[in-house]
Amino acid sequence: MSQTMVEELQAEDRILEIAELFPRQGEWTEEDYFRLPESNRMIELSKGRLIISPSPTLKHQTISGNLFSLIRNHVRANNLGVVIAAPMDVRLRKGIIRKPDIIFMSNEHRDRLTNECLGIPDLVVEILSKNNIEEDRKRKFKQYQKAGIPEYWIVDTFQQTVEVFTLENGAYVLSGNYGTGEIAQSKLLAGFQVAVDSVFE
């Protein structure tokens, strides 16, 4: 057996040894999740599975920064609570840890703010990228709804729209779908309005 073949087999053995240190998909627990080393990848936990997303694009981060600044300025000016940008773990329920792009926690729920993993926020924002459309529009939508998050914003980077969903009788209702040239507004954050164009600048 050649030296190259030996080295390849040794490398495969090391990979298998490392893989055996981690659970299989479908078997991850919160304890396993919180033992993961720090990473610049977006990693979430949902029903025993790790959801790993690519690093965000410049466009995504620009939009996120624009909207984060606008919400935070309003929240600070009116002393409404705290606004946090991703990545920050949010426990929706046992075994489901998500990282919304933007999180608002009202003063009333400051007890849900912890250093490592937040409780249920009052408002979350997700910014669509080509790799997360299914996750944000379907799975996260249902999980945020079930967790009882009062308001959910979906920012569509392709259509350049801001969709605002509010929780009514346990289900999300579209309270507004705002496009370029329009003003998006929150039902939860009293007086908060934002020009859609300023989000996509």
CYANA upper distance limits for C-alpha pairs under 8 A (distance plus 0.5 A):
  1 MET  CA      5 MET  CA      6.95
  1 MET  CA      6 VAL  CA      7.39
  2 SER  CA      6 VAL  CA      6.90
  3 GLN  CA      7 GLU  CA      6.69
  4 THR  CA      8 GLU  CA      6.71
  5 MET  CA      9 LEU  CA      6.72
  6 VAL  CA     10 GLN  CA      6.68
  7 GLU  CA     11 ALA  CA      6.62
  8 GLU  CA     12 GLU  CA      6.73
  9 LEU  CA     13 ASP  CA      6.70
 10 GLN  CA     14 ARG  CA      6.81
 11 ALA  CA     15 ILE  CA      6.79
 12 GLU  CA     16 LEU  CA      6.71
 13 ASP  CA     17 GLU  CA      6.64
 14 ARG  CA     18 ILE  CA      6.72
 15 ILE  CA     19 ALA  CA      6.58
 16 LEU  CA     20 GLU  CA      6.62
 17 GLU  CA     21 LEU  CA      7.29
 18 ILE  CA     22 PHE  CA      7.92
 22 PHE  CA     32 ASP  CA      8.20
 23 PRO  CA     27 GLU  CA      6.24
 23 PRO  CA     28 TRP  CA      6.18
 23 PRO  CA     32 ASP  CA      8.26
 24 ARG  CA     28 TRP  CA      7.42
 25 GLN  CA     48 GLY  CA      7.02
 25 GLN  CA     49 ARG  CA      5.41
 25 GLN  CA     50 LEU  CA      7.28
 26 GLY  CA     47 LYS  CA      7.20
 26 GLY  CA     48 GLY  CA      4.65
 26 GLY  CA     49 ARG  CA      5.18
 27 GLU  CA     48 GLY  CA      5.27
 27 GLU  CA     49 ARG  CA      7.22
 28 TRP  CA     32 ASP  CA      6.51
 28 TRP  CA     33 TYR  CA      7.34
 28 TRP  CA     45 LEU  CA      8.28
 28 TRP  CA     47 LYS  CA      8.40
 28 TRP  CA     48 GLY  CA      4.80
 28 TRP  CA     49 ARG  CA      6.34
 28 TRP  CA     50 LEU  CA      7.72
 29 THR  CA     33 TYR  CA      6.74
 29 THR  CA     48 GLY  CA      6.49
 29 THR  CA     95 GLY  CA      6.78
 30 GLU  CA     34 PHE  CA      6.64
 30 GLU  CA     45 LEU  CA      8.15
 30 GLU  CA     94 LYS  CA      8.16
 30 GLU  CA     95 GLY  CA      6.19
 31 GLU  CA     35 ARG  CA      6.90
 32 ASP  CA     36 LEU  CA      7.32
 33 TYR  CA     45 LEU  CA      7.58
 40 ASN  CA     55 SER  CA      7.83
 41 ARG  CA     52 ILE  CA      7.54
 41 ARG  CA     53 SER  CA      7.14
 41 ARG  CA     54 PRO  CA      6.82
 41 ARG  CA     55 SER  CA      6.20
 42 MET  CA     52 ILE  CA      6.31
 42 MET  CA     53 SER  CA      5.72
 42 MET  CA     54 PRO  CA      7.25
 42 MET  CA     55 SER  CA      7.17
 42 MET  CA     87 PRO  CA      7.75
 42 MET  CA     99 LYS  CA      8.29
 43 ILE  CA     50 LEU  CA      7.11
 43 ILE  CA     51 ILE  CA      6.11
 43 ILE  CA     52 ILE  CA      5.11
 43 ILE  CA     53 SER  CA      7.00
 44 GLU  CA     50 LEU  CA      6.23
 44 GLU  CA     51 ILE  CA      5.49
 44 GLU  CA     52 ILE  CA      7.05
 44 GLU  CA     96 ILE  CA      8.42
 44 GLU  CA     97 ILE  CA      6.22
 44 GLU  CA     98 ARG  CA      5.76
 44 GLU  CA     99 LYS  CA      7.17
 45 LEU  CA     49 ARG  CA      6.25
 45 LEU  CA     50 LEU  CA      5.32
 45 LEU  CA     51 ILE  CA      6.52
 45 LEU  CA     95 GLY  CA      7.26
 45 LEU  CA     96 ILE  CA      5.88
 45 LEU  CA     97 ILE  CA      5.42
 45 LEU  CA     98 ARG  CA      7.08
 46 SER  CA     50 LEU  CA      7.01
 46 SER  CA     51 ILE  CA      7.58
 46 SER  CA     95 GLY  CA      6.79
 46 SER  CA     96 ILE  CA      5.08
 46 SER  CA     97 ILE  CA      6.93
 46 SER  CA     98 ARG  CA      8.26
 47 LYS  CA     95 GLY  CA      6.40
 47 LYS  CA     96 ILE  CA      6.70
 48 GLY  CA     95 GLY  CA      7.28
 53 SER  CA    131 ASN  CA      7.76
 53 SER  CA    132 ASN  CA      8.02
 54 PRO  CA    131 ASN  CA      8.24
 56 PRO  CA     60 HIS  CA      6.51
 56 PRO  CA     61 GLN  CA      7.07
 56 PRO  CA    129 SER  CA      8.39
 57 THR  CA     61 GLN  CA      6.78
 58 LEU  CA     62 THR  CA      6.52
 59 LYS  CA     63 ILE  CA      6.75
 60 HIS  CA     64 SER  CA      6.59
 60 HIS  CA    127 ILE  CA      7.30
 60 HIS  CA    128 LEU  CA      8.32
 60 HIS  CA    129 SER  CA      7.58
 60 HIS  CA    157 THR  CA      8.14
 61 GLN  CA     65 GLY  CA      6.45
 62 THR  CA     66 ASN  CA      6.66
 62 THR  CA    200 PHE  CA      8.36
 63 ILE  CA     67 LEU  CA      6.75
 63 ILE  CA    127 ILE  CA      8.36
 63 ILE  CA    199 VAL  CA      6.21
 63 ILE  CA    200 PHE  CA      6.13
 63 ILE  CA    201 GLU  CA      7.95
 64 SER  CA     68 PHE  CA      6.36
 64 SER  CA    101 ASP  CA      7.45
 64 SER  CA    102 ILE  CA      7.99
 64 SER  CA    127 ILE  CA      7.62
 65 GLY  CA     69 SER  CA      6.59
 66 ASN  CA     70 LEU  CA      6.91
 66 ASN  CA    198 SER  CA      7.76
 66 ASN  CA    199 VAL  CA      5.97
 66 ASN  CA    200 PHE  CA      8.12
 66 ASN  CA    201 GLU  CA      8.27
 67 LEU  CA     71 ILE  CA      6.63
 67 LEU  CA    199 VAL  CA      6.06
 68 PHE  CA     72 ARG  CA      6.43
 68 PHE  CA     83 VAL  CA      8.08
 68 PHE  CA     84 ILE  CA      8.48
 68 PHE  CA     85 ALA  CA      7.45
 68 PHE  CA    102 ILE  CA      7.05
 69 SER  CA     73 ASN  CA      6.46
 70 LEU  CA     74 HIS  CA      6.94
 70 LEU  CA    194 VAL  CA      7.95
 71 ILE  CA     75 VAL  CA      6.62
 71 ILE  CA     83 VAL  CA      7.88
 71 ILE  CA    192 PHE  CA      8.17
 72 ARG  CA     76 ARG  CA      6.43
 72 ARG  CA     82 VAL  CA      8.06
 72 ARG  CA     83 VAL  CA      6.15
 73 ASN  CA     77 ALA  CA      6.49
 74 HIS  CA     78 ASN  CA      6.71
 74 HIS  CA    192 PHE  CA      7.20
 75 VAL  CA     79 ASN  CA      6.19
 75 VAL  CA     80 LEU  CA      5.50
 75 VAL  CA     81 GLY  CA      6.75
 75 VAL  CA     82 VAL  CA      7.59
 75 VAL  CA     83 VAL  CA      7.96
 75 VAL  CA    189 LEU  CA      8.44
 76 ARG  CA     80 LEU  CA      7.11
 76 ARG  CA     81 GLY  CA      7.80
 76 ARG  CA     82 VAL  CA      8.30
 80 LEU  CA    106 SER  CA      6.29
 80 LEU  CA    107 ASN  CA      6.47
 81 GLY  CA    104 PHE  CA      7.72
 81 GLY  CA    105 MET  CA      6.21
 81 GLY  CA    106 SER  CA      4.72
 81 GLY  CA    107 ASN  CA      4.92
 81 GLY  CA    108 GLU  CA      8.40
 81 GLY  CA    110 ARG  CA      8.08
 82 VAL  CA    104 PHE  CA      6.27
 82 VAL  CA    105 MET  CA      5.77
 82 VAL  CA    106 SER  CA      6.88
 82 VAL  CA    107 ASN  CA      7.87
 83 VAL  CA    102 ILE  CA      7.64
 83 VAL  CA    103 ILE  CA      6.09
 83 VAL  CA    104 PHE  CA      5.03
 83 VAL  CA    105 MET  CA      6.97
 84 ILE  CA     88 MET  CA      8.17
 84 ILE  CA    102 ILE  CA      6.34
 84 ILE  CA    103 ILE  CA      5.58
 84 ILE  CA    104 PHE  CA      6.98
 85 ALA  CA    100 PRO  CA      8.42
 85 ALA  CA    101 ASP  CA      6.40
 85 ALA  CA    102 ILE  CA      5.20
 85 ALA  CA    103 ILE  CA      6.87
 86 ALA  CA     99 LYS  CA      6.71
 86 ALA  CA    100 PRO  CA      6.69
 86 ALA  CA    101 ASP  CA      5.29
 86 ALA  CA    102 ILE  CA      6.55
 86 ALA  CA    103 ILE  CA      8.38
 87 PRO  CA     99 LYS  CA      6.21
 87 PRO  CA    100 PRO  CA      7.87
 87 PRO  CA    101 ASP  CA      7.53
 88 MET  CA     99 LYS  CA      5.92
 88 MET  CA    100 PRO  CA      7.95
 88 MET  CA    116 GLU  CA      8.20
 88 MET  CA    117 CYS  CA      7.53
 88 MET  CA    118 LEU  CA      8.14
 89 ASP  CA     97 ILE  CA      6.61
 89 ASP  CA     98 ARG  CA      6.29
 89 ASP  CA     99 LYS  CA      5.62
 89 ASP  CA    116 GLU  CA      7.40
 89 ASP  CA    117 CYS  CA      5.34
 89 ASP  CA    118 LEU  CA      6.65
 90 VAL  CA     97 ILE  CA      5.94
 90 VAL  CA     98 ARG  CA      5.75
 90 VAL  CA     99 LYS  CA      6.51
 90 VAL  CA    100 PRO  CA      8.30
 90 VAL  CA    117 CYS  CA      5.94
 90 VAL  CA    118 LEU  CA      5.09
 90 VAL  CA    119 GLY  CA      6.38
 90 VAL  CA    120 ILE  CA      7.34
 90 VAL  CA    121 PRO  CA      8.46
 91 ARG  CA     95 GLY  CA      8.30
 91 ARG  CA     96 ILE  CA      6.47
 91 ARG  CA     97 ILE  CA      5.12
 91 ARG  CA     98 ARG  CA      7.09
 91 ARG  CA    117 CYS  CA      6.96
 91 ARG  CA    118 LEU  CA      6.61
 91 ARG  CA    119 GLY  CA      6.11
 91 ARG  CA    120 ILE  CA      7.29
 92 LEU  CA     96 ILE  CA      6.17
 92 LEU  CA     97 ILE  CA      6.66
 92 LEU  CA     98 ARG  CA      7.73
 92 LEU  CA    119 GLY  CA      7.46
 92 LEU  CA    120 ILE  CA      6.54
 92 LEU  CA    143 GLN  CA      7.83
 92 LEU  CA    144 TYR  CA      7.76
 92 LEU  CA    147 ALA  CA      6.12
 93 ARG  CA     97 ILE  CA      8.03
 93 ARG  CA    147 ALA  CA      7.64
100 PRO  CA    124 VAL  CA      6.63
100 PRO  CA    125 VAL  CA      6.63
100 PRO  CA    126 GLU  CA      6.30
101 ASP  CA    124 VAL  CA      7.89
101 ASP  CA    125 VAL  CA      6.17
101 ASP  CA    126 GLU  CA      5.70
101 ASP  CA    127 ILE  CA      7.20
102 ILE  CA    124 VAL  CA      6.15
102 ILE  CA    125 VAL  CA      5.46
102 ILE  CA    126 GLU  CA      7.46
103 ILE  CA    121 PRO  CA      7.01
103 ILE  CA    122 ASP  CA      8.27
103 ILE  CA    123 LEU  CA      6.46
103 ILE  CA    124 VAL  CA      5.22
103 ILE  CA    125 VAL  CA      7.10
104 PHE  CA    121 PRO  CA      6.52
104 PHE  CA    122 ASP  CA      6.31
104 PHE  CA    123 LEU  CA      5.55
104 PHE  CA    124 VAL  CA      6.87
105 MET  CA    109 HIS  CA      6.82
105 MET  CA    110 ARG  CA      7.21
105 MET  CA    113 LEU  CA      8.37
105 MET  CA    121 PRO  CA      5.55
105 MET  CA    122 ASP  CA      5.82
105 MET  CA    123 LEU  CA      7.48
106 SER  CA    110 ARG  CA      7.00
106 SER  CA    121 PRO  CA      8.28
106 SER  CA    122 ASP  CA      6.92
109 HIS  CA    113 LEU  CA      8.22
109 HIS  CA    121 PRO  CA      8.40
112 ARG  CA    118 LEU  CA      6.30
112 ARG  CA    119 GLY  CA      5.09
112 ARG  CA    120 ILE  CA      7.39
112 ARG  CA    121 PRO  CA      8.32
113 LEU  CA    117 CYS  CA      8.12
113 LEU  CA    118 LEU  CA      5.68
113 LEU  CA    119 GLY  CA      7.00
114 THR  CA    118 LEU  CA      5.99
114 THR  CA    119 GLY  CA      8.28
120 ILE  CA    147 ALA  CA      7.56
120 ILE  CA    148 GLY  CA      8.22
120 ILE  CA    149 ILE  CA      7.08
121 PRO  CA    149 ILE  CA      6.65
122 ASP  CA    149 ILE  CA      5.98
122 ASP  CA    150 PRO  CA      6.09
122 ASP  CA    151 GLU  CA      7.05
123 LEU  CA    149 ILE  CA      6.75
123 LEU  CA    150 PRO  CA      6.71
123 LEU  CA    151 GLU  CA      5.25
123 LEU  CA    152 TYR  CA      6.28
123 LEU  CA    153 TRP  CA      8.29
123 LEU  CA    188 LEU  CA      8.35
124 VAL  CA    149 ILE  CA      8.14
124 VAL  CA    151 GLU  CA      7.15
124 VAL  CA    152 TYR  CA      5.63
124 VAL  CA    153 TRP  CA      6.82
125 VAL  CA    152 TYR  CA      6.40
125 VAL  CA    153 TRP  CA      5.12
125 VAL  CA    154 ILE  CA      6.45
125 VAL  CA    155 VAL  CA      7.87
126 GLU  CA    136 ASP  CA      7.23
126 GLU  CA    152 TYR  CA      8.42
126 GLU  CA    153 TRP  CA      6.86
126 GLU  CA    154 ILE  CA      5.65
126 GLU  CA    155 VAL  CA      6.75
127 ILE  CA    154 ILE  CA      6.48
127 ILE  CA    155 VAL  CA      5.18
127 ILE  CA    156 ASP  CA      6.79
127 ILE  CA    157 THR  CA      7.47
128 LEU  CA    132 ASN  CA      6.65
128 LEU  CA    133 ILE  CA      6.16
128 LEU  CA    136 ASP  CA      7.58
128 LEU  CA    154 ILE  CA      7.66
128 LEU  CA    155 VAL  CA      6.60
128 LEU  CA    156 ASP  CA      5.80
128 LEU  CA    157 THR  CA      6.44
129 SER  CA    133 ILE  CA      6.79
129 SER  CA    157 THR  CA      7.47
132 ASN  CA    136 ASP  CA      6.51
133 ILE  CA    137 ARG  CA      6.35
134 GLU  CA    138 LYS  CA      6.16
134 GLU  CA    139 ARG  CA      7.63
135 GLU  CA    139 ARG  CA      5.58
135 GLU  CA    140 LYS  CA      6.31
136 ASP  CA    140 LYS  CA      5.47
136 ASP  CA    141 PHE  CA      6.56
136 ASP  CA    154 ILE  CA      8.36
137 ARG  CA    141 PHE  CA      6.01
137 ARG  CA    154 ILE  CA      8.46
138 LYS  CA    142 LYS  CA      6.70
139 ARG  CA    143 GLN  CA      6.71
140 LYS  CA    144 TYR  CA      6.31
141 PHE  CA    145 GLN  CA      6.59
142 LYS  CA    146 LYS  CA      6.52
143 GLN  CA    147 ALA  CA      6.53
144 TYR  CA    148 GLY  CA      6.85
144 TYR  CA    149 ILE  CA      6.15
144 TYR  CA    152 TYR  CA      8.22
145 GLN  CA    149 ILE  CA      6.59
145 GLN  CA    150 PRO  CA      8.46
145 GLN  CA    167 LEU  CA      7.63
145 GLN  CA    170 GLY  CA      7.40
145 GLN  CA    171 ALA  CA      6.68
145 GLN  CA    172 TYR  CA      6.84
146 LYS  CA    170 GLY  CA      7.77
146 LYS  CA    171 ALA  CA      8.49
148 GLY  CA    167 LEU  CA      7.80
148 GLY  CA    170 GLY  CA      7.38
149 ILE  CA    167 LEU  CA      7.71
150 PRO  CA    166 THR  CA      6.24
150 PRO  CA    167 LEU  CA      5.48
150 PRO  CA    188 LEU  CA      8.03
151 GLU  CA    164 VAL  CA      7.65
151 GLU  CA    165 PHE  CA      6.16
151 GLU  CA    166 THR  CA      5.05
151 GLU  CA    167 LEU  CA      6.72
151 GLU  CA    187 LYS  CA      8.45
151 GLU  CA    188 LEU  CA      7.32
152 TYR  CA    164 VAL  CA      6.53
152 TYR  CA    165 PHE  CA      5.58
152 TYR  CA    166 THR  CA      6.98
153 TRP  CA    162 VAL  CA      7.29
153 TRP  CA    163 GLU  CA      6.05
153 TRP  CA    164 VAL  CA      5.15
153 TRP  CA    165 PHE  CA      6.67
154 ILE  CA    162 VAL  CA      6.40
154 ILE  CA    163 GLU  CA      5.62
154 ILE  CA    164 VAL  CA      7.17
155 VAL  CA    160 GLN  CA      7.82
155 VAL  CA    161 THR  CA      6.47
155 VAL  CA    162 VAL  CA      5.13
155 VAL  CA    163 GLU  CA      6.86
156 ASP  CA    160 GLN  CA      5.91
156 ASP  CA    161 THR  CA      5.72
156 ASP  CA    162 VAL  CA      6.80
156 ASP  CA    163 GLU  CA      8.36
157 THR  CA    161 THR  CA      7.59
157 THR  CA    200 PHE  CA      8.44
159 GLN  CA    179 GLY  CA      8.41
160 GLN  CA    179 GLY  CA      6.72
160 GLN  CA    180 THR  CA      7.17
160 GLN  CA    196 VAL  CA      8.36
160 GLN  CA    200 PHE  CA      7.61
161 THR  CA    177 ASN  CA      7.22
161 THR  CA    178 TYR  CA      5.91
161 THR  CA    179 GLY  CA      4.99
161 THR  CA    180 THR  CA      7.37
161 THR  CA    196 VAL  CA      7.58
162 VAL  CA    177 ASN  CA      6.33
162 VAL  CA    178 TYR  CA      5.66
162 VAL  CA    179 GLY  CA      7.09
162 VAL  CA    184 ALA  CA      7.32
162 VAL  CA    196 VAL  CA      7.46
163 GLU  CA    174 LEU  CA      7.60
163 GLU  CA    175 SER  CA      8.37
163 GLU  CA    176 GLY  CA      6.34
163 GLU  CA    177 ASN  CA      4.92
163 GLU  CA    178 TYR  CA      6.79
164 VAL  CA    174 LEU  CA      6.44
164 VAL  CA    175 SER  CA      6.19
164 VAL  CA    176 GLY  CA      5.79
164 VAL  CA    177 ASN  CA      6.94
164 VAL  CA    184 ALA  CA      8.43
164 VAL  CA    185 GLN  CA      8.32
164 VAL  CA    186 SER  CA      7.66
165 PHE  CA    172 TYR  CA      6.07
165 PHE  CA    173 VAL  CA      5.78
165 PHE  CA    174 LEU  CA      4.96
165 PHE  CA    175 SER  CA      6.07
165 PHE  CA    176 GLY  CA      7.75
166 THR  CA    172 TYR  CA      5.77
166 THR  CA    173 VAL  CA      5.89
166 THR  CA    174 LEU  CA      7.04
166 THR  CA    175 SER  CA      6.86
166 THR  CA    187 LYS  CA      8.02
167 LEU  CA    171 ALA  CA      5.81
167 LEU  CA    172 TYR  CA      4.96
167 LEU  CA    173 VAL  CA      6.74
168 GLU  CA    172 TYR  CA      6.63
168 GLU  CA    173 VAL  CA      7.08
176 GLY  CA    184 ALA  CA      7.85
176 GLY  CA    185 GLN  CA      8.35
177 ASN  CA    184 ALA  CA      8.24
178 TYR  CA    182 GLU  CA      6.33
178 TYR  CA    183 ILE  CA      7.15
178 TYR  CA    184 ALA  CA      6.11
178 TYR  CA    196 VAL  CA      7.46
179 GLY  CA    183 ILE  CA      8.49
179 GLY  CA    196 VAL  CA      6.77
180 THR  CA    195 ALA  CA      8.39
180 THR  CA    196 VAL  CA      5.92
180 THR  CA    197 ASP  CA      5.91
181 GLY  CA    195 ALA  CA      7.58
181 GLY  CA    196 VAL  CA      7.06
181 GLY  CA    197 ASP  CA      6.77
182 GLU  CA    195 ALA  CA      6.51
182 GLU  CA    196 VAL  CA      6.43
182 GLU  CA    197 ASP  CA      8.22
183 ILE  CA    193 GLN  CA      6.80
183 ILE  CA    194 VAL  CA      5.92
183 ILE  CA    195 ALA  CA      4.92
183 ILE  CA    196 VAL  CA      6.37
184 ALA  CA    193 GLN  CA      6.11
184 ALA  CA    194 VAL  CA      5.73
184 ALA  CA    195 ALA  CA      6.67
184 ALA  CA    196 VAL  CA      6.82
185 GLN  CA    191 GLY  CA      8.31
185 GLN  CA    192 PHE  CA      6.34
185 GLN  CA    193 GLN  CA      4.84
185 GLN  CA    194 VAL  CA      6.86
186 SER  CA    190 ALA  CA      7.50
186 SER  CA    191 GLY  CA      8.04
186 SER  CA    192 PHE  CA      6.29
186 SER  CA    193 GLN  CA      7.14
194 VAL  CA    198 SER  CA      7.84
194 VAL  CA    199 VAL  CA      8.24
195 ALA  CA    199 VAL  CA      7.46
196 VAL  CA    200 PHE  CA      7.27
197 ASP  CA    201 GLU  CA      6.69
